[in-house]
Structure formats: structure tokens, C-alpha cells
Amino acid sequence: MPHLIKKSIFLWSCWWVMLLSPACYPAPAPVQAYPPTPAANQPLPTLVPTGHEIVYKDFRVTMSQAEVTASYVTEYGSSRKPASGTKFLWVQILLKNVGQKERPLPAPEHFSVLYGASEFKPGYGHRLEHTDYAVLKPVVYQGQQLEAWLRFEIPASAELKDLQFAFLPESFQISTAFAPTDYPWADHPIYLWSCAP
């Protein structure tokens, strides 16, 4: 029984120490939920002309062409039309693994189209006689070159000269609102091609 009393006293004293300890120290400052607006924005990189390649780590990437359609025929023989006020932009890319081992295929979300301040992500197309990027195997073997199309739904008023195709190898969204020196997580590589030939 004396052993049980000693244990109880010890537990009660520990409880009181924990209860009173926070009162002895100042409360920590609240953590800001959103970062403050930085003084400078990160500029977008210089455009690469259509047909020119970039090399990022083990991949050589080329935007070979872009075209706009008001509708298209699917692999299943049906016709698809875009939502009202939009049209389809098709971007053909070449991707080659120039590394020494197989690499995972970049997800479709690593590609975007920019129109002014708007960013558009690709959708699945199933366009007849055009290999859709979304159906490619998830691994690119050493020396393997792939050719595929990405489909974007863009405003009907957009012209090729006003559009830019982006490859974001380490992110899913273009982030220019934060200065990389202040927010290192915003400092991801961005490669841009002009969609106009």
C-alpha cells in the first residue's frame, strides 16, 4: 500500500507541474496562415520557339506543334464539341529519355497552357489517329522517345499567338506570385514555348 501512495503522489505532482508550466512561459506568437505578399514577383522565363527542345535532367522535351479545332472525331467514331465559348487546343510533344535508366513519365498535370493570366490544364481527348498523352505507359525507358498529344479547352477568343505551352517538371501550377528568394517552394523550373509557329 505505501508503494501505491508514493505512485499516486508522484503522478499528482507531475500533473501539477504540467498544468502550471505553461503559465511560466510567454505564449508563442501565432503562426501566420498565409504568407505575406512579397515585394517582387518571379518573372516567367523566355519563350522557346515551337519545335525547339529543352533538356531537363533525363528528359529531352520538344513542343513540336499546336493546332486549334472547333470539334474532333474520337477513336470511337463519335464527334466531340467544346463547351460554349471555348475551343480545343491540341499540343503535340516529343519526350525522350536521354538518361542512363528508366524514368517515370511526367504526369499530364505537369503541362499547362497560359492565356494571359489564365492557366489551363489538359483533358483526356481520345482524338482519332492522335496518340493521347494520358494513355502512355507510366515508365519511359532509357533511349525511348514518345510522341503524344495533349488537349486543352481554351477561350474561343484565344489565338495561337497569345498562347504559351508550359512544362512544369517539379510542380503542377505556375507560381509567379512569390519571389523565390522569399519562398523557395515557389522556385520551380518552368519551360515555356510559344504556341504560334
C-alpha positions in Angstrom: 0.0 0.0 0.0 2.8 2.6 0.8 4.1 1.9 -2.8 0.7 2.8 -4.2 0.6 6.0 -2.2 4.1 7.0 -3.4 3.0 6.4 -7.0 -0.2 8.5 -6.6 1.8 11.4 -5.1 4.3 11.2 -7.9 1.6 11.2 -10.6 -0.2 14.1 -8.9 3.0 16.2 -8.7 3.7 15.5 -12.4 0.2 16.6 -13.3 0.5 19.9 -11.3 3.9 20.6 -12.9 2.5 20.1 -16.4 -0.6 22.2 -15.5 1.4 25.1 -14.1 4.4 25.1 -16.5 2.7 27.0 -19.4 1.8 29.9 -17.1 5.6 30.4 -16.5 6.4 30.9 -20.2 5.1 33.5 -22.7 2.6 32.2 -25.2 4.2 31.6 -28.7 3.4 34.1 -31.4 0.6 32.9 -33.7 1.7 31.3 -37.0 0.6 33.3 -40.0 -1.8 31.1 -42.0 -1.0 32.7 -45.4 2.4 34.2 -46.4 2.6 37.9 -46.8 2.6 39.5 -50.2 6.2 39.6 -51.4 7.8 42.7 -52.7 8.7 41.2 -56.1 7.2 38.6 -58.4 9.2 35.9 -60.1 9.3 36.6 -63.9 8.4 33.9 -66.4 11.2 32.5 -68.5 12.0 33.4 -72.1 9.9 31.6 -74.6 11.3 28.7 -76.6 10.2 28.6 -80.2 7.9 25.8 -81.4 10.0 22.8 -82.5 12.9 23.6 -80.2 13.8 21.2 -77.4 14.7 21.7 -73.8 16.6 19.2 -71.6 15.6 18.8 -68.0 17.5 16.1 -66.1 17.0 12.9 -68.0 14.3 14.2 -70.4 14.5 16.0 -73.7 11.2 17.7 -74.3 10.0 19.3 -77.6 6.7 21.0 -78.3 6.5 20.2 -82.0 3.2 21.8 -82.9 -0.1 23.3 -81.7 -3.4 23.4 -83.5 -6.9 24.6 -82.7 -10.1 22.8 -83.6 -13.8 23.6 -83.1 -14.6 19.8 -82.8 -13.0 16.5 -83.3 -13.8 12.8 -84.0 -12.9 10.4 -81.2 -11.2 7.0 -81.6 -14.7 5.6 -81.2 -16.2 7.4 -84.2 -18.2 10.0 -82.2 -17.8 13.7 -82.6 -16.9 16.0 -79.6 -17.5 19.7 -79.4 -16.2 22.0 -76.7 -18.4 23.8 -74.2 -20.0 27.1 -75.4 -17.5 29.9 -75.6 -14.4 27.6 -75.9 -12.4 25.6 -78.5 -9.9 22.8 -78.4 -6.1 23.4 -78.4 -4.0 20.4 -79.3 -0.3 20.4 -78.4 2.0 17.7 -79.8 5.1 16.9 -77.7 8.1 14.7 -78.1 9.6 13.3 -75.0 12.9 11.3 -74.9 14.7 9.7 -72.0 18.3 10.7 -72.5 19.4 9.3 -69.1 21.0 6.1 -68.1 18.0 4.4 -66.6 14.2 4.3 -66.9 12.3 7.3 -65.6 8.6 7.8 -64.6 6.6 9.6 -67.2 5.7 13.2 -66.1 2.1 13.3 -65.2 -0.2 15.3 -67.5 -0.7 17.8 -64.7 3.0 18.9 -65.3 1.8 20.6 -68.5 -0.2 23.8 -68.9 -1.3 26.4 -71.4 -1.2 30.1 -70.5 -3.5 32.7 -71.9 -2.8 36.0 -70.3 -3.1 35.4 -66.5 -5.2 32.2 -67.0 -3.7 28.7 -66.8 -5.4 25.7 -68.4 -4.7 22.0 -67.7 -5.0 19.2 -70.2 -8.0 16.9 -70.5 -8.3 13.4 -72.0 -9.0 13.6 -75.7 -9.3 10.2 -77.5 -8.8 12.0 -80.8 -8.8 9.7 -83.8 -5.3 8.9 -85.2 -3.6 11.0 -82.4 -1.9 9.3 -79.5 -3.2 10.9 -76.3 -0.6 11.6 -73.7 -2.8 10.2 -71.0 -2.7 6.7 -72.5 1.2 6.4 -72.5 2.8 3.8 -70.2 3.9 5.2 -66.9 7.6 4.5 -67.5 10.0 5.9 -70.2 12.9 3.5 -70.8 16.5 4.6 -71.5 16.7 5.9 -75.1 12.9 5.7 -75.6 11.2 8.5 -77.5 7.5 9.2 -77.2 5.2 11.3 -79.3 1.8 12.3 -78.0 -0.9 15.0 -77.9 -2.4 17.0 -75.1 -5.8 18.5 -75.4 -6.8 21.8 -73.7 -10.1 23.6 -73.7 -9.4 27.3 -74.1 -11.5 30.5 -74.6 -12.9 30.9 -78.2 -11.2 34.3 -78.4 -7.7 32.9 -77.8 -5.3 32.9 -80.8 -2.2 30.8 -81.1 0.0 33.9 -80.9 -1.5 34.7 -77.5 -0.9 31.2 -76.0 2.1 29.7 -74.3 2.7 26.0 -73.6 4.4 25.2 -70.3 6.3 22.2 -68.9 6.5 22.3 -65.1 8.7 19.3 -64.2 8.6 19.8 -60.5 5.1 21.3 -59.9 1.5 21.3 -61.1 0.8 25.0 -61.3 2.7 28.1 -62.4 3.7 30.1 -59.4 4.8 33.7 -60.2 3.2 35.4 -57.2 6.1 34.7 -54.9 9.7 35.7 -55.1 11.9 32.6 -54.9 14.3 34.2 -52.5 11.5 34.7 -50.0 9.7 31.4 -50.7 12.0 28.6 -52.0 9.0 26.3 -52.6 7.9 28.7 -55.4 11.2 28.4 -57.2 10.4 25.5 -59.6 11.6 25.3 -63.2 9.2 26.5 -65.9 9.8 25.9 -69.6 7.6 27.9 -72.0 7.0 27.5 -75.7 5.2 29.9 -78.0 2.1 28.1 -79.5 2.4 30.1 -82.7 4.6 28.6 -85.4 
